[in-house]
Structures are given as structure tokens and as C-alpha cells.
Amino acid sequence: MIPDCIHTEDELDEILTRPTPALIEFIRGVSSPLVILGAGGKMGFTLAVLAQRATEAAHSRMEIVAVSRFSDSSTRRKIEEHGVRTQSLDLLERDNLCRLPDSENVIYLAGLKFGTADNPAMTWAVNTIVPAHVAERYPLARIVALSTGNVYPHMPIHSGGATEVQPLSPLGDYACAAVAREGVFTDASQKNGTPIAIIRLNYAVELRYGVLVDIAQKIWAGEPIHVSNGWFNCIWQGDACDMILRALPLAASPPTVWNLTSSAMLSVREVANQFSELLGRPAKFVGNESDTALLSNPAKLFAELGSPPTPLDTVIRWTAEWVKSGGRSLNKPTCFEVRDGRY
């Protein structure tokens, strides 16, 4: 059931981590433990608790192990409160990985995007050294490794978005490091036969973070919206995490590659006008739309796993009510306006 409105963070987390029947059935066949690396990031709580709730609904004894440095102790505490075992360690330190449990199923969420412009060296280290460590530690496990649609060039808005066969044309340190991350996993897969599925995501949204929140907050604050990067894809974070988990059987050697987003291409201007009506405040715009944008085509993955069930119009309505009522924000702007790859 999809509610008309989400009032509290507890309600939001419940919706984000509510397992689908397809996920519950899938979890019954996954061996224990399921290791989630990089679980301290924006998607980690949702994915770990979603997996735990699916495990409980499936009456499975599978253990979920969420791994991160957990620089935010409250995130670790929240994850543990839902019955997930956590393990704190720095994946950049190679010797630390021997402390991880053996596993046949690994979800890789680790990565660094924001702050790239100020510290490109750390971006390259996290996005290349850590994958090498993980591939060495889990040479025989199925690995679902998160990547990004930023590896693609800007696509014409009438193209339908980049497919997985589109030649990569990364722009900026973050996108280049993401291509390198994919290359490290691919090399390890070819050498060791490691089954890997690379998931190019753009972009997961919820009510505390994401492109939709950024646009709504600007309208609520009376700030202008830059539309030169005038189109985008996004997907409800709960749906994205569901598909990331169910992508484990898609792992192969050499790696398979999959785009993950919604099938809808959204106009920044049109979405802003929707928010303007819902919030009762005018939308102000700066600039003119370019005829290209970072857009991806997820048809290949949808043919395997089905379409995401949460309508984006519903998410837009939820977001408007959340912003209007003063719901908490993570205060991490997505920089959706950026076209030069500098994050």
C-alpha cells in the first residue's frame, strides 16, 4: 500500500525498507551471510534494513553484516536496532579485510563523489584501491558493485538515454574514478572468474535527500533554479535497493553491466512547476535548457527484474508535503545543476 503522505522519519524508513514479495522470495535462496560494504552511506541503512526485513519475512536465518567506518555513530546504531550486525573498519586498509566474514554474496556500496573537486586524491583512492581490496578478499563471491550513470557522456534529450553499450566518456575526477572502479572489478573478474554485476545508478531519491528535494527546497526558499542541465532520471531509493539486492543472480564473469533508474526522463522546469503548485510558491528559473543531459536507459534491467513500483508523481507529492511541513534534510545537495563533472 502506498500512503498519501509520509509524516515522520519512522514512517519514511518503514516505507523505504518495506520488502516486496519478489524480494522476500529471492532472499529465501541467498546463503548466509550477506555482506554489505559501504553501509554507512546514504543508501546503506535502507539496503541493510530492507534485506533484514525481507529475511525475517522469508523466515530465513540469513545474517546481514553491514560494514563501514561508521563515522556517524547514529547510523550504525539505527542499523543495529533493526537486527543487522555491523562491523566498523576502514576498507582502504588492506589488512582490515581479513576481519570480514567469508561470504558468497557481497553488495558493494563504497564510493566517494562529493568533495572531489577539493580532494581528488581521496576520490581516486576510495574508488580504485578499495575495489581492488574487496576483489582480492572475495574472489569467488557474487558481487553487486554500485557504479554511476556519470560514466556516460551527456546524451541528447530525445535519445532515450544511454544504454549499457554506450561508449563511456567520463567528465571530471569523480566520473573518471568511477570508470576506473569498474575497470578494477572487471580486471579481477577476468583474472579470478569472480561473478560481478556492475549497477550504474542515477539517481536514488528519498524525502531527506535527492534531486527532487533540492528542487522543492529551492522553491520553498524562494531561490532560483538553474535549468541549463534541464533533464534528469531518478528512482525511489527503496525501489533501487530492492533491485540492487535482486541483481545478485545477474553477476557473471566477465561482469555484466546494468543501468538502474526510472524509465521516465524528468524535466527540471516541469518538476519545479509541479512543486510550485503543491507548495503554493512561485518557481524562479535561471538560464535555458541544454539539448543534452546525463540520462540513462534502464530497459535491460527492467526486462530482468520488472519495473520499480513507486510512481515518481507520488514521490513528488510526498516530497512537497515533507518540505512544507519542515521535514528533516540531510543537507547534502546533489549538485544536479553541474555539467562539468566538478562535485
DRENMI-822923 format. One record per residue: residue in three letters; x, y, z of N, C-alpha, C in turn. Coordinates in steps of 0.001 Angstrom, whole numbers, plus 500000, padded with zeros to 6 digits. Example, Ala and Ser with C-alpha at 12.3 -4.5 7.8 and 13.67 -1.06 7.14 Angstrom:
2
ALA513190494310507800512300495500507800513200496700507800SER512850497750507080513670498940507140512900500030507870
This chain:
343
MET500846498807500000500000500000500000500880501241500000ILE500550502203499139501298503452499036500509504537499753PRO501062505137500820500315506145501575500193507452500794ASP499218508260501199499047509571500574500127510539501026CYS500604510356502251501567511301502816502440510565503821ILE503674511027503988504594510477504976504914511586505967HIS504619511346507254504674512418508237505953512438509066THR506537511273509324507672511202510240508804510391509618GLU509995510509510218511124509727509730510919508238509962ASP510241507883511045509952506466511267509064505917510156GLU508053506685509774507193506266508669507991506169507369LEU508856507153507146509675507164505934510577505937505874ASP511258505646506974512148504481506983511365503182506809GLU510156503126507358509340501926507194508978501708505728ILE508611502787505039508262502675503615509495502305502794LEU510626502959503074511847502694502313512322501253502455THR512082500647503605512622499313503884511552498229503866ARG510408498517503278509331497523503206509613496565502051PRO509850495280502316510234494366501239509056493978500351THR509325493827499075508327493358498127508238491838498176PRO507127491267497723507042489800497650508178489196496823ALA508573489871495745509656489350494900510964489285495667LEU511242490289496491512482490285497268512436489211498352ILE511306489064499013511181488045500060511431486659499474GLU510836486394498316511040485092497681512494484907497273PHE513106485948496762514511485868496357515424485572497544ILE515179486239498668516045486107499840516073484663500347ARG515013483923500133514975482532500606516114481700500014GLY516606482088498855517650481314498201519048481862498363VAL519231482891499201520542483521499388521216482916500615SER522466482507500442523197481897501555523719482958502510SER523886482548503757524351483450504805525879483405504904PRO526499484530505266525924485857505485525895486670504191LEU525057487699504180525075488697503116525885489884503634VAL526987490203502958527883491266503403527618492521502572ILE527359493631503259527096494914502607528240495860502951LEU529039496215501969530214497062502176529881498514501834GLY530296499439502689529947500838502487528565501162503005ALA528149500477504079526782500604504581526546501882505379GLY527572502692505579527392503927506327526969505100505474GLY526849504895504162526463505980503263524964506198503203LYS524547507045502254523144507461502185522189506301501924MET522640505277501193521764504154500869521944502970501814GLY522982502995502636523337501819503409522269501370504388PHE521704502318505148520660501954506106519488501309505379THR519022501944504319517865501419503587518129500008503091LEU519284499795502475519556498496501879519728497415502940ALA520454497731504013520703496732505047519412496340505767VAL518609497325506128517378497028506863516344496388505934LEU516318496798504680515439496138503707515780494656503602ALA517058494344503510517483492944503448517100492194504721GLN517263492849505870516908492219507143515411491945507224ARG514593492902506838513140492714506892512686491631505911ALA513331491566504751512998490508503799513382489147504366THR514520489091505052514970487844505678513976487372506733GLU513524488300507559512554487941508590511236487494507980ALA510784488187506937509524487814506286509629486457505599ALA510842486107505151511056484822504482511304483687505476HIS511319484007506769511621483031507821512973482369507561SER513914483200507147515263482736506859516171483052508040ARG517243482307508169518223482563509219519449483307508683MET519339483838507483520482484536506903520883485737507761GLU522180485909507966522700487043508712523102488146507742ILE522721489369508078523131490542507312524271491211508071VAL525380491480507385526531492143508006526782493451507274ALA526585494559507959526758495892507381528123496440507794VAL528951496778506807530342497156507059530585498597506618SER531241499373507462531580500764507139532524501282508214ARG533135502432507946533844503110509031532856503624510078PHE531624503909509644530574504438510514531058505679511256SER531487506673510476531891507947511084530706508613511786ASP529489508297511344528279508760512025527757507599512866SER527995507658514168527623506543515040526117506329515103SER525339507387514839523880507235514897523384506324513782THR524047506364512617523666505468511534523907504022511931ARG525056503756512532525348502394512982524323501926514007ARG523994502803514928523037502441515975521660502131515373LYS521229502931514415519933502698513774519906501357513049ILE520989501037512360521058499764511648520986498600512629GLU521738498705513717521759497624514706520407497449515386GLU519681498537515575518363498448516211517387497594515419HIS517663497412514126516790496592513282517300495159513141GLY518287494781513945518732493403513965519857493070513021VAL520465494085512413521575493865511490522890493932512263ARG523782492982512016525104493039512639525978494034511896THR526670494886512600527557495861511972528998495531512293GLN529874496002511424531312495846511634531990497121511155SER532754497751512044533402499019511729534851498781511327LEU535179499152510099536574499097509652536745499958508410ASP537990500325508147538342501158507001538786500248505864LEU538011500224504785538307499338503658539554499769502889LEU540037500985503129541280501411502483542501500694503067GLU542370500199504289543463499482504946543345497999504585ARG544232497522503736544126496176503176544064495099504250ASP544848495232505300544890494208506340543561494087507085ASN542744495135507039541458495085507740540512494049507146LEU540660493779505851539656492954505186539676491502505637CYS540768491069506253540799489700506776539838489542507939ARG539394490661508507538431490607509616537001490410509138LEU536772490554507846535427490388507312535054488912507254PRO533770488597507424533355487196507342533417486687505907ASP533686485411505753533570484792504436532125484903503965SER531952485031502667530601485180502136530578484807500664GLU529430484317500225529208484040498806528430485152498123ASN527992486156498909527149487227498371527541488562498987VAL528001489479498140528511490765498600527837491889497821ILE527371492894498546526856494126497936527880495227498208TYR528352495861497141529415496865497259528830498252497010LEU528731499048498091528195500413498005529257501478498195ALA530477501084498528531506502058498888531860502957497703GLY532093504224497990532485505158496936532517506570497466LEU533129507461496709533235508858497108532950509736495897LYS531988510666496067531638511586494989531839513029495421PHE531093513460496423531122514871496794532395515212497552GLY532943516362497244534239516763497749535362516453496779THR535001515865495630536008515501494640536834516697494203ALA536174517820493962536885518992493459537935519484494457ASP537663519309495762538592519769496789539660518728497126ASN539342517450496923540282516392497309540222515247496300PRO540682515495495077540599514441494057541416513202494414ALA542501513370495160543336512215495503542545511197496315MET541775511660497290540977510739498098539899510065497247THR539318510805496322538314510216495434538896509059494648TRP540080509262494089540731508199493324541093507020494226ALA541566507294495424541949506213496328540748505352496696VAL539673506000497145538490505246497572537887504463496418ASN537857505061495245537153504442494124537988503441493335THR539264503291493687540089502310492975540790501326493909ILE541360501812494999542079500924495910541115500001496644VAL539990500554497125539030499729497862538468498602496992PRO538056498851495748537596497724494915538651496632494745ALA539914497029494624540980496027494493541067495164495750HIS540971495802496940540999495054498190539820494088498287VAL538645494571497919537434493751498028537478492572497057ALA537917492828495835538006491748494848539014490691495283GLU540084491119495948541075490173496455540495489351497610ARG539715489994498477539149489301499642538044488328499241TYR537282488660498205536128487834497823536242487382496360PRO537239486579496021537442486207494614536367485289494049LEU535629484582494910534639483618494436533200484031494746ALA533026485143495437531678485590495803530978486250494623ARG529653486197494631528876487044493727528919488458494291ILE529305489417493459529407490806493906528502491682493042VAL527620492423493685526898493501493010527595494793493389ALA528209495448492406529030496636492658528330497870492110LEU528094498830492977527420500051492558528375500960491789SER527893501466490667528599502480489900527627503631489668THR527826504406488645527042505626488434526807505896486960GLY525689506545486670525420506988485302526329508114484859ASN527105508683485784528039509745485415529157509260484493VAL529298507955484332530338507446483432529985507707481972TYR528711508000481685528279508230480310528493509692479902PRO528533509943478605528532511340478148527139511933478304HIS527041513243478208525729513874478125525047513392476852MET523791512953476998523045512373475883522006513362475368PRO521726513341474052520618514155473541519324513809474261ILE518525514812474544517347514576475375516304513713474672HIS516383513575473366515425512732472654516000511351472342SER517117511019472959517797509751472655517224508567473425GLY516471508844474491516024507768475361517035507429476441GLY518171508100476458519195507860477468520217506845477027ALA521353506855477693522448505945477355522078504511477718THR522369503594476825522255502174477140523631501672477584GLU523666500430478028524897499879478583526007499710477553VAL525676499776476270526708499633475227527266500982474796GLN526732502064475352527218503403475024528692503539475420PRO529562503973474519530959504215474910531032505228476058LEU531897504970477003531998505824478173532803507079477841SER532368508178478429533046509448478203532973510255479495PRO533696509823480543533570510447481858534086511880481856LEU533412512713482643533760514125482736534057514460484193GLY535295514831484488535673515190485844536264514016486608ASP536921514325487730537609513302488509536675512215489010TYR535476512597489487534577511586490033534197510561488976ALA533756511028487814533332510102486768534497509257486270CYS535663509862486133536833509101485694537209508035486721ALA537131508386488006537437507410489051536395506301489076ALA535133506628488737534092505602488679534358504612487542VAL534830505119486397535211504227485301536376503337485739ALA537334503929486443538462503141486946537990502067487920ARG537030502399488781536465501418489716535884500229488952GLU535118500518487912534571499444487087535693498619486462GLY536756499304486036537881498599485425538588497674486398VAL538732498105487649539373497269488662538550496007488895PHE537240496164489022536377494996489213536408494075487986THR536416494665486811536439493861485589537732493060485473ASP538850493704485791540133493012485745540150491832486716ALA539674492058487937539646490982488929538734489851488490SER537603490200487896536668489181487422537286488324486329GLN538006488970485421538628488229484322539763487338484818LYS540492487807485827541620487020486358541163485862487225ASN540134486108488060539750485134489078538436484428488798GLY537734484872487762536421484299487491535349484790488447THR535607485900489153534643486438490111533382486906489390PRO532205486390489768530968486865489140530571488233489695ILE530446489217488827530178490593489237529074491183488367ALA528178491928488992527200492750488281527469494199488647ILE527747495032487647528001496458487854526693497212487606ILE526254497965488610524987498690488548525270500181488434ARG524936500759487293525123502201487078523835502921487478LEU523861503523488653522677504140489258522677505642489038ASN521534506172488641521301507620488701519786507897488668TYR519305508553489615519849508820490948518807508350491946ALA519217507813493100518279507411494141517795508646494900VAL516495508679495174515921509808495919515062509278497063GLU515020510061498134514056509862499216513658511259499684LEU513042511387500840512490512689501221513482513580501956ARG514640513035502331515653513836503019516816514193502119TYR516813513656500921517962513819500038517533513507498605GLY518157514202497646517941513872496242517577515084495402VAL517553514874494107517261515963493170515892516571493451LEU514906515744493726513561516269493976513542517153495217VAL514240516740496265514335517560497482515019518885497178ASP516102518835496399516823520071496062515899521071495354ILE515134520593494392514250521485493641513156522039494554ALA512541521172495350511462521617496237511969522638497258GLN513147522394497815513687523316498820513978524684498223LYS514449524711496986514732525997496346513436526787496146ILE512377526121495745511100526811495574510579527297496915TRP510653526472497932510157526843499257510936528042499811ALA512236528104499497513079529201499993513067530422499081GLY512372530329497951512333531444497008513603531613496208GLU514400530551496087515664530618495355515471530214493897PRO516250530795492988516126530432491571516690529040491295ILE516153528414490267516572527074489870517283527166488533HIS518508526675488478519273526670487234518803525503486364VAL518470525809485127517896524779484250518787524438483060SER520033524902483065520899524570481931521086523060481822ASN521158522383482976521135520917482995519686520526483253GLY518883520554482208517439520643482363516670519354482449TRP517347518190482429516642516908482435517391515932483323PHE516681514991483899517331514019484779516467512766484904ASN517112511687485360516423510470485789516547510355487300CYS515599509717487947515750509364489353514861508168489662ILE515085507562490825514319506393491244514186506430492759TRP513033506029493263512799505948494703513827505004495323GLN514452505439496413515572504699496977515171503288497419GLY513983503114497931513542501778498309513499500838497124ASP513009501332495977512975500520494756514385500201494273ALA515279501197494353516656500978493918517328499894494753CYS517140499941496076517770498944496948517200497555496705ASP515899497473496471515272496190496138515939495567494913MET516148496376493876516717495852492643518204495531492790ILE518912496309493580520329496020493822520473494641494472LEU519640494356495459519692493044496101519319491933495133ARG518269492135494357517801491090493446518685490949492205ALA519696491826492086520631491722490959521732490699491198LEU521809490117492386522876489146492667522943488016491637PRO521824487431491194521910486359490192522382486826488814LEU522432488146488606522876488682487320524395488780487238ALA525073488522488360526540488597488383527142487491487515ALA528179487837486783528833486873485881530276487305485668SER531044486442485041532420486765484660532575486513483165PRO532962487529482390533242488914482796531983489610483317PRO532139490732484004530989491375484645529891491768483669THR528666491690484147527534492260483438527348493699483905VAL526758494535483049526566495952483366525093496295483168TRP524539497057484137523109497351484141522871498791484572ASN522012499488483851521569500813484275520404500670485246LEU520418501480486289519325501476487266518847502900487498THR517629503159487064516972504434487283515511504230486902SER514731505289486845513366505152486347513381505243484832SER512315504781484212512224504888482756511826506290482321ALA511338507107483262510890508461482926512064509425482887MET512087510260481858513033511368481797512290512610482282LEU512769513197483367512064514306484005512681515637483606SER511827516617483372512259517978483092512374518753484404VAL513517519382484627513695520197485829512615521275485891ARG512333521921484768511349523001484741509953522474485063GLU509584521345484456508247520797484688508078520306486116VAL509102519661486654509035519208488046508944520417488981ALA509710521452488701509646522669489521508256523285489487ASN507631523277488333506273523819488238505278522963489018GLN505490521644489032504658520781489871504822521155491338PHE506058521309491764506303521688493149505720523071493455SER505783523966492508505233525301492707503745525237493048GLU503021524400492344501591524237492625501373523579493981LEU502134522539494270501951521804495518502353522632496736LEU503370523478496577503875524275497694503217525650497785GLY502546526053496729501900527360496738502873528511496675ARG504025528277496048505036529326495912505557529321494478PRO505929530483493964506357530549492560507716529902492341ALA507888529357491161509189528817490748509926529868489940LYS511192530089490278512020531042489552513122530273488832PHE513391530665487584514350529918486779515476530828486295VAL516653530202486140517817530886485605518357530053484454GLY518663530718483315519275530033482189518271529344481291ASN518799528633480332517991527896479364518492526457479265GLU517580525547478959517921524140478892518897523838477765SER519917523043478067520775522490477027520050521340476353ASP520537520963475182519860519879474466520437518515474801THR521306518458475837521846517187476317521790517161477847ALA521848515958478418521862515799479870522369514396480196LEU522695514165481473523076512827481921521806511991482070LEU521564511128481104520343510333481063520685508883480773SER519999507967481452520258506540481271518972505804480911ASN519135504704480192518009503865479778518071502549480561PRO517082502277481439517139501089482293516386499878481733ALA516018499906480458515140498859479916515725497456480089LYS517035497321479967517667496000480069517442495389481451LEU517632496174482506517443495663483856515967495398484142PHE515094496267483660513662496086483892513162494807483236ALA513762494427482108513368493181481449513685491968482325GLU514682492100483194515073491008484086514314491047485411LEU514155492234485986513649492356487352512294493028487463GLY511740493535486343510487494270486405510714495744486675SER509657496524486529509742497974486703509596498342488180PRO510179499454488605510032499886490004508582500246490294PRO508064499852491467506635500016491729506207501391492225THR507138502233492665506743503505493278506684504609492225PRO505493505166491937505385506210490907506112507490491327LEU506800508112490385507528509335490715506582510491491027ASP505383510508490449504414511544490818504065511458492299THR504003510237492812503751510051494241504919510573495060VAL506133510289494615507321510763495334507371512289495326ILE507008512896494227506968514357494150505964514909495162ARG504802514289495246503794514737496223504293514551497650TRP504891513399497931505466513173499270506506514228499610THR507368514518498632508466515462498855507932516855499165ALA506912517278498425506333518599498660505777518701500076GLU505054517696500515504484517719501863505583517689502921TRP506635516938502647507754516834503596508447518188503766VAL508741518844502654509410520149502709508493521190503354LYS507232521168502985506280522146503527506140522010505046SER506187520785505546505994520545506976507289520638507773GLY508403520984507109509669521132507813510373519838508113GLY510140518810507305510810517532507493512315517667507397ARG513023516816508121514480516914508189515128516644506842SER516189517393506554517006517185505363518393516725505781LEU519039515941504928520424515556505187521401516692504890ASN520908517769504274521743518920503933522939518518503080LYS522671517661502096523699517232501154523182517460499740PRO523318518686499228522824518978497876523439518043496841THR522649517672495856523113516728494830523952517391493749CYS523936518719493683524628519444492604524096519011491241PHE522775518853491143522180518405489883522395519406488757GLU522722520644489095522922521665488088524273521519487380VAL525195520754487957526568520687487462526639519979486126ARG527374520570485169527571519956483858529038519691483552ASP529950520149484418531368519994484115532030518883484928GLY531234518116485688531775516992486434532505517363487706ARG532445518615488144533141519041489355532166519014490533TYR532336518022491387531469517866492557532227518132493847
